[in-house]
């Protein structure tokens, strides 16, 4: 019988108070996923934490789109930062633009919330992270799941031996996406565009949280924590990047993290990560901030947690010195995975008999993939090891992965 625990209290409030005026924010990229950032900025603006000072878009938003009186707008990011006196820039633009925009802000002393993935290659990530550090500005990477109170709570349970010795961590993401999803922007579904890396794959973008969260639960978040990476990258859709893939990461201390993902599921399911121990396991549904502890000689225990918003945490860092939850170097291991996928051979197209279109739904499905994704997370196996008839043997990268 599950034993629900009371929801953990959210992080401390960061309202600036009368002596702390709201921090001016510029949002770069207010359409698409940027709408979520816009809604969150409005929420924090209503609480007096921030003030939306400007929007950077190549094509300006209309009042109908925005829904209220518009702030200053410009397609020139640097000029907008200058004219608004922004303290924070939220960057939610195409992946290849992240590094240059982040450095443009950092060079002006503007602090950053940078959408994931932070960069399309490890070299670009280092250029961004090193430049931000040299400028002395704060940078938060937008892995919202790492703001969940479940992450430190699960790591504490593991440290206390709640599930015995950890034997590995699995991750599973079975999502559905219409073919139109890969036409939503020129860079969608691309590995490269005009000679520039994009690396918009299932594990690097839509289900990147599964990878980053699994690495965080393993305590292997920095670049030097990764010893080796194996990938299997496939696609059912007519795209360059992978839509059905898995990765196994060997950590520097000998741990194993395996994550499987697809955008061609039969039915959409909540993504999760799972800590496997010798005496039990912990499953964490990271979008729901919900965890389940199962162990020998105990009934299952369900736990629900609060979540600290990453922009709110960044504002608290600037006003009170609160530690950042997701600074760049804490995503170095994730960026090693991005680099491994970038360096891997191009994703293999699945044979015609391995997928089909769903009538009336404009999407492709790989029959049986839902079960394979779950089995990979449960057994820490790659698709080829699970006997998937369309999976090729894993592409192995060197066990010593460069962090330079």
C-alpha positions as CSV (number, residue, x, y, z in Angstrom):
1,X,0.0,0.0,0.0
2,X,1.4,3.3,-1.0
3,X,2.1,5.8,1.8
4,X,1.8,9.3,0.4
5,X,4.0,11.9,2.1
6,X,3.1,15.5,2.4
7,X,4.2,17.7,-0.5
8,X,7.6,19.3,0.2
9,X,7.4,23.0,0.7
10,X,8.6,25.1,-2.2
11,X,11.9,27.0,-2.0
12,X,12.1,30.2,-0.1
13,X,10.3,33.2,-1.6
14,X,12.4,35.7,-3.5
15,X,10.1,38.7,-3.6
16,X,12.5,41.7,-3.7
17,X,10.6,43.8,-1.1
18,X,10.4,47.5,-1.1
19,X,14.1,48.1,-1.1
20,X,14.7,45.7,-4.0
21,X,13.0,46.7,-7.2
22,X,12.1,43.9,-9.6
23,X,14.9,42.8,-11.8
24,X,14.5,43.8,-15.5
25,X,14.4,40.8,-17.8
26,X,14.8,40.5,-21.6
27,X,13.4,37.4,-23.2
28,X,15.0,36.3,-26.4
29,X,12.6,34.0,-28.2
30,X,9.0,34.5,-27.1
31,X,7.3,32.2,-29.5
32,X,7.1,28.4,-29.5
33,X,8.6,27.1,-26.2
34,X,9.4,30.7,-25.4
35,X,5.7,31.2,-24.5
36,X,6.3,29.1,-21.3
37,X,9.1,31.5,-20.3
38,X,6.8,34.4,-21.1
39,X,4.1,33.0,-18.8
40,X,6.6,32.3,-16.0
41,X,8.1,35.8,-16.3
42,X,4.6,37.2,-16.0
43,X,4.0,35.1,-12.9
44,X,7.2,36.4,-11.3
45,X,6.4,39.9,-12.4
46,X,3.0,39.7,-10.6
47,X,5.0,38.7,-7.5
48,X,7.4,41.6,-7.8
49,X,10.4,39.5,-8.5
50,X,11.2,40.5,-12.1
51,X,10.0,43.0,-14.7
52,X,9.7,42.1,-18.4
53,X,11.7,44.9,-19.9
54,X,12.0,43.7,-23.5
55,X,11.4,41.0,-26.1
56,X,13.9,40.0,-28.8
57,X,12.3,38.5,-31.8
58,X,13.2,38.6,-35.5
59,X,9.5,39.4,-36.2
60,X,8.0,41.5,-33.4
61,X,5.1,40.2,-31.4
62,X,1.7,41.8,-31.9
63,X,-0.5,43.0,-29.1
64,X,-3.0,40.3,-29.9
65,X,-0.2,37.7,-29.6
66,X,1.1,39.2,-26.4
67,X,-2.3,39.8,-24.8
68,X,-1.4,43.1,-23.1
69,X,0.6,46.2,-23.6
70,X,3.9,45.3,-25.2
71,X,7.3,46.0,-23.7
72,X,10.2,47.3,-25.9
73,X,11.0,45.0,-28.8
74,X,14.0,44.6,-31.1
75,X,15.6,42.1,-33.3
76,X,19.0,43.4,-32.1
77,X,19.7,41.5,-28.9
78,X,22.7,43.5,-27.7
79,X,21.0,46.8,-28.4
80,X,17.9,45.7,-26.5
81,X,20.0,44.7,-23.5
82,X,21.6,48.1,-23.6
83,X,18.5,50.2,-24.0
84,X,16.5,48.3,-21.3
85,X,19.2,48.1,-18.7
86,X,18.4,44.4,-18.3
87,X,19.9,42.5,-15.4
88,X,18.8,39.1,-16.7
89,X,18.4,37.6,-20.2
90,X,16.3,34.5,-20.8
91,X,17.5,32.8,-24.0
92,X,15.1,30.5,-25.7
93,X,16.3,30.6,-29.3
94,X,17.5,28.0,-31.8
95,X,20.2,25.7,-30.3
96,X,23.1,27.0,-32.6
97,X,22.5,30.6,-31.4
98,X,22.9,29.9,-27.7
99,X,26.6,30.4,-27.3
100,X,26.8,33.7,-29.2
101,X,23.8,35.2,-27.5
102,X,25.0,34.1,-24.0
103,X,28.4,35.7,-24.6
104,X,26.7,38.9,-25.9
105,X,24.8,39.1,-22.7
106,X,27.7,38.2,-20.5
107,X,29.9,40.8,-22.1
108,X,27.4,43.4,-20.9
109,X,27.3,42.1,-17.4
110,X,23.8,40.6,-17.9
111,X,23.0,37.3,-16.0
112,X,21.5,34.4,-17.9
113,X,18.9,31.7,-17.9
114,X,19.9,29.6,-20.9
115,X,17.5,27.1,-22.4
116,X,18.6,23.5,-22.7
117,X,20.6,22.1,-24.5
118,X,23.0,24.8,-23.7
119,X,25.0,24.2,-26.9
120,X,25.2,21.8,-29.9
121,X,28.7,20.6,-29.2
122,X,31.1,20.3,-26.2
123,X,33.5,22.9,-27.8
124,X,30.6,25.5,-28.1
125,X,29.6,24.7,-24.5
126,X,33.1,25.3,-23.2
127,X,33.3,28.5,-25.2
128,X,30.0,29.6,-23.6
129,X,30.8,28.4,-20.0
130,X,34.3,29.8,-20.0
131,X,33.2,33.1,-21.4
132,X,30.4,33.5,-18.9
133,X,32.8,32.6,-16.0
134,X,35.4,35.1,-17.3
135,X,32.7,37.8,-17.4
136,X,31.7,37.1,-13.8
137,X,28.0,36.8,-14.5
138,X,25.6,34.1,-13.2
139,X,24.3,31.5,-15.6
140,X,21.5,29.0,-15.0
141,X,20.9,26.2,-17.6
142,X,17.2,25.5,-18.1
143,X,16.9,21.9,-16.9
144,X,13.7,22.5,-14.8
145,X,13.6,19.0,-13.5
146,X,16.8,19.7,-11.5
147,X,14.8,22.3,-9.5
148,X,12.7,19.5,-8.1
149,X,13.0,18.7,-4.4
150,X,13.0,15.1,-5.4
151,X,16.6,15.2,-6.7
152,X,18.3,15.9,-3.4
153,X,15.8,13.8,-1.5
154,X,16.4,10.7,-3.7
155,X,20.2,11.2,-3.4
156,X,19.9,11.3,0.3
157,X,17.9,8.1,0.4
158,X,20.5,6.5,-1.8
159,X,23.3,7.7,0.5
160,X,21.5,6.3,3.5
161,X,21.3,2.9,1.8
162,X,17.6,2.8,1.3
163,X,17.9,0.6,-1.7
164,X,21.2,-1.0,-0.9
165,X,24.2,-0.7,-3.3
166,X,23.3,1.1,-6.5
167,X,23.8,-1.1,-9.5
168,X,22.7,1.5,-12.2
169,X,20.3,4.2,-13.2
170,X,17.8,3.9,-16.0
171,X,15.7,6.5,-17.8
172,X,12.7,6.1,-20.1
173,X,10.9,8.6,-22.3
174,X,8.1,7.4,-24.6
175,X,6.5,10.4,-26.3
176,X,4.4,10.9,-29.4
177,X,5.1,13.8,-31.9
178,X,3.4,14.5,-35.2
179,X,5.4,14.8,-38.3
180,X,4.6,18.5,-38.2
181,X,6.7,18.7,-35.1
182,X,9.8,18.2,-37.2
183,X,8.7,21.1,-39.5
184,X,8.0,23.6,-36.7
185,X,11.3,25.4,-37.4
186,X,14.0,25.2,-40.0
187,X,16.4,23.6,-37.5
188,X,14.0,21.0,-36.2
189,X,15.0,17.4,-36.7
190,X,18.4,18.5,-38.0
191,X,21.9,17.4,-37.0
192,X,23.5,20.3,-39.0
193,X,22.3,23.2,-40.9
194,X,24.4,25.4,-43.3
195,X,27.5,23.7,-42.0
196,X,26.7,24.4,-38.3
197,X,25.9,21.8,-35.7
198,X,22.3,21.6,-34.4
199,X,22.0,18.1,-32.9
200,X,18.2,18.3,-32.3
201,X,17.7,14.6,-31.4
202,X,15.3,12.9,-29.0
203,X,17.9,12.6,-26.2
204,X,19.5,16.0,-26.7
205,X,16.4,18.1,-26.8
206,X,12.8,17.0,-26.1
207,X,13.9,14.2,-23.7
208,X,17.2,15.8,-22.6
209,X,15.7,16.1,-19.0
210,X,15.8,12.3,-18.7
211,X,19.5,12.2,-19.4
212,X,20.4,15.2,-17.2
213,X,18.2,13.9,-14.3
214,X,19.6,10.4,-14.5
215,X,23.1,11.8,-14.3
216,X,22.1,14.0,-11.4
217,X,20.7,11.1,-9.4
218,X,24.0,9.3,-10.1
219,X,26.0,12.2,-8.8
220,X,27.8,12.4,-12.1
221,X,27.0,15.9,-13.5
222,X,30.4,17.3,-14.4
223,X,32.3,16.6,-17.7
224,X,35.0,14.8,-15.9
225,X,32.5,12.4,-14.3
226,X,32.0,10.6,-17.7
227,X,34.4,7.8,-18.7
228,X,32.6,6.3,-21.7
229,X,29.5,6.5,-23.8
230,X,27.7,4.1,-26.1
231,X,24.9,5.2,-28.5
232,X,22.3,3.7,-30.7
233,X,20.6,6.3,-32.8
234,X,17.7,5.5,-35.2
235,X,14.8,7.3,-36.9
236,X,11.4,6.5,-38.2
237,X,10.7,10.0,-39.4
238,X,12.1,11.6,-42.5
239,X,14.6,13.7,-40.6
240,X,18.4,13.9,-40.1
241,X,18.4,13.5,-36.3
242,X,17.3,10.6,-34.1
243,X,13.7,10.1,-32.9
244,X,14.3,6.7,-31.4
245,X,17.5,6.3,-29.5
246,X,19.3,5.0,-26.4
247,X,22.6,5.8,-24.7
248,X,24.6,4.1,-22.0
249,X,27.1,6.2,-19.9
250,X,29.8,4.7,-17.9
251,X,30.8,7.1,-15.1
252,X,34.3,7.8,-13.8
253,X,33.5,5.9,-10.6
254,X,32.2,2.9,-12.4
255,X,28.5,3.6,-12.4
256,X,26.2,2.9,-15.3
257,X,23.4,5.2,-16.6
258,X,21.2,4.0,-19.5
259,X,18.5,6.2,-21.0
260,X,16.1,5.1,-23.8
261,X,13.8,7.5,-25.7
262,X,11.4,7.7,-28.6
263,X,9.1,10.3,-30.2
264,X,7.3,7.4,-32.0
265,X,5.5,5.7,-29.1
266,X,2.3,3.9,-29.4
267,X,0.9,5.9,-26.5
268,X,2.4,8.9,-24.7
269,X,3.7,8.1,-21.2
270,X,5.3,10.1,-18.4
271,X,9.1,10.0,-18.7
272,X,10.9,8.8,-15.6
273,X,14.3,7.8,-14.2
274,X,14.9,4.8,-12.0
275,X,17.6,4.1,-9.4
276,X,18.3,0.3,-9.2
277,X,19.7,-1.0,-6.0
278,X,20.6,-4.4,-4.6
279,X,17.6,-4.2,-2.2
280,X,15.1,-2.0,-4.1
281,X,14.6,0.8,-6.5
282,X,13.3,4.4,-6.7
283,X,11.3,5.6,-9.7
284,X,11.1,9.3,-10.3
285,X,8.6,10.8,-12.7
286,X,10.4,14.1,-13.1
287,X,7.7,16.1,-14.8
288,X,5.3,15.3,-11.9
289,X,7.8,15.7,-9.1
290,X,6.7,12.3,-7.9
291,X,8.8,9.4,-6.7
292,X,8.1,5.8,-5.6
293,X,10.4,3.9,-3.2
294,X,10.1,0.1,-3.5
295,X,12.3,-2.1,-1.3
296,X,12.5,-5.5,0.3
297,X,10.4,-6.1,3.4
298,X,8.7,-2.7,3.1
299,X,5.5,-1.5,1.5
300,X,5.9,0.9,-1.4
301,X,6.2,4.6,-0.4
302,X,5.0,7.4,-2.7
303,X,6.6,10.8,-2.3
304,X,5.6,14.1,-3.8
305,X,7.9,17.1,-3.9
306,X,7.8,20.9,-4.5
307,X,9.9,22.5,-7.2
308,X,12.0,25.6,-7.3
309,X,11.6,27.6,-10.4
310,X,15.0,28.2,-12.1
311,X,14.4,31.9,-13.0
312,X,13.2,32.5,-9.4
313,X,16.3,30.8,-8.2
314,X,18.5,32.9,-10.4
315,X,16.8,36.1,-9.1
316,X,17.4,34.9,-5.5
317,X,21.0,34.3,-6.3
318,X,21.4,37.9,-7.5
319,X,19.5,39.4,-4.6
320,X,20.3,37.1,-1.7
321,X,23.3,35.0,-2.8
322,X,21.2,31.8,-2.9
323,X,23.3,29.1,-4.7
324,X,22.4,28.4,-8.3
325,X,20.7,25.1,-8.9
326,X,22.0,24.4,-12.4
327,X,25.2,26.3,-13.2
328,X,26.9,25.4,-16.5
329,X,29.6,23.1,-15.1
330,X,26.9,21.0,-13.5
331,X,25.7,20.1,-17.0
332,X,29.1,19.1,-18.4
333,X,28.3,15.4,-18.2
334,X,25.1,16.0,-20.2
335,X,27.1,17.9,-22.8
336,X,29.5,14.9,-23.1
337,X,26.4,12.9,-24.1
338,X,25.5,15.6,-26.7
339,X,29.1,15.5,-28.0
340,X,29.0,11.7,-28.2
341,X,25.8,11.9,-30.2
342,X,27.3,14.6,-32.4
343,X,30.3,12.5,-33.2
344,X,28.3,9.3,-33.7
345,X,27.4,8.1,-37.2
346,X,24.2,9.6,-38.5
347,X,21.0,8.0,-37.2
348,X,20.0,4.8,-39.1
349,X,16.6,5.0,-40.8
350,X,14.3,2.2,-39.6
351,X,13.2,-0.2,-42.3
352,X,9.7,0.5,-43.7
353,X,8.3,-2.5,-41.9
354,X,9.4,-1.3,-38.5
355,X,7.1,1.7,-38.4
356,X,3.7,2.8,-39.6
357,X,1.6,5.9,-39.8
358,X,-1.3,6.4,-37.5
359,X,-4.4,7.2,-39.6
360,X,-5.7,10.7,-39.0
361,X,-2.9,11.6,-36.6
362,X,0.0,12.7,-38.8
363,X,2.5,10.7,-36.9
364,X,4.7,7.6,-37.2
365,X,4.8,4.8,-34.6
366,X,7.3,2.0,-34.0
367,X,5.3,-1.0,-32.8
368,X,6.7,-2.4,-29.6
369,X,8.9,0.6,-28.8
370,X,7.0,1.5,-25.6
371,X,7.9,-1.9,-24.1
372,X,11.5,-1.6,-25.3
373,X,12.0,1.8,-23.8
374,X,10.7,0.5,-20.5
375,X,12.8,-2.6,-20.7
376,X,15.9,-0.6,-21.4
377,X,15.4,1.5,-18.3
378,X,14.5,-1.6,-16.2
379,X,17.5,-3.8,-17.3
380,X,20.0,-1.0,-18.2
381,X,20.3,-2.5,-21.7
382,X,20.5,-1.0,-25.2
383,X,17.9,-1.8,-27.9
384,X,20.3,-4.2,-29.7
385,X,20.8,-6.1,-26.4
386,X,17.1,-6.4,-26.0
387,X,16.7,-8.2,-29.3
388,X,15.0,-5.4,-31.3
389,X,15.2,-6.7,-34.8
390,X,15.9,-3.3,-36.3
391,X,18.6,-2.2,-33.8
392,X,22.3,-2.3,-34.8
393,X,25.1,-3.1,-32.4
394,X,26.0,-0.1,-30.3
395,X,28.5,2.5,-31.7
396,X,31.3,2.6,-29.1
397,X,33.2,5.8,-28.4
398,X,36.5,5.7,-26.6
399,X,36.2,4.9,-22.9
400,X,38.2,8.0,-22.1
401,X,36.0,10.8,-23.4
402,X,37.8,14.2,-23.8
403,X,36.6,17.0,-21.6
404,X,38.6,19.6,-23.5
